[in-house]
């Protein structure tokens, strides 16, 4: 019974530390971002990554508190990663879109809120970049329609950046 009480106390402490770390990291990111709209949008993606990392670490800590054997945990994690690896290997387009999303986010010349034209053989696509996600880039057209383009396609197409925002697009989102 004493061991159970200790595990419950350790779990409560772990939850408190998790919440505190998450709050502090979010405040730190918000401080770094400032008032820039494009930076705030990028901070959402960074927050998603931080959230995934902290939840993973929190779950590993909880499993160790509740006495899950580390060798069994390692076998389980290895099995899950193997299945995920096979799934990604079978779906190169998914892996390609994730990799392209990272490249677009950090080193592409087109950034959030830029007005662009994607030059294609059949027809051009024009719009404002409103989001760069893990799998898709979202454009808002002059008519305020949402256009989602896979990251890998966006990365490999020719892009023409516009210097002036079209006047028809002044409608609120």
C-alpha positions, 0 to 999 in steps of 0.5 A: 500500500505504501508503494502505491501511495509513493507511485501516486505522489510521483505521478502527481509531481510528474504531472505538475512538472510537465504542466510547468515545463509546458507553460514556461516553454510556451511563454519563452516562445511567445516572448521570442516571437513578439508581435510579428504575425508570421513569427506567431504562425511559425511558433504554432508549428514549434509549439506542436513539436514541443508538445509532441516531445514533452508528451513523449517524455512524460509518458516514458516517465509515467511508465517508469514510475509505474514499474514497466520493465525497461527491456519490455518498453524497449521492445515495444518502442522498437516494434512500434518504430519498425511498423512506422518505418515500414509504413513510411517506406511504403508511402514515400510521398508522406515522408517526402511531404514531411521532409519538404515541409521542414525544408519549406519552413526553414529555408525556402524564400517564400514565407507565410503571408507572401503572395505567390504564383505557382507556375505550372504547365496547365495553369498557374495557381495564385494566392497568399501563403496562410500556413505551412504544415507537415504535409500541405502548404495552404494558400488563400486565393483572391476569392478567399478560397483555400488551396492546399498543395502537398509540400513536395509539389510546392517545393519542386514547382517554380514560384513567382513572388508578388511584391504587392498584395492584390486588392481583391484579397482585402476580405477578412479571413 
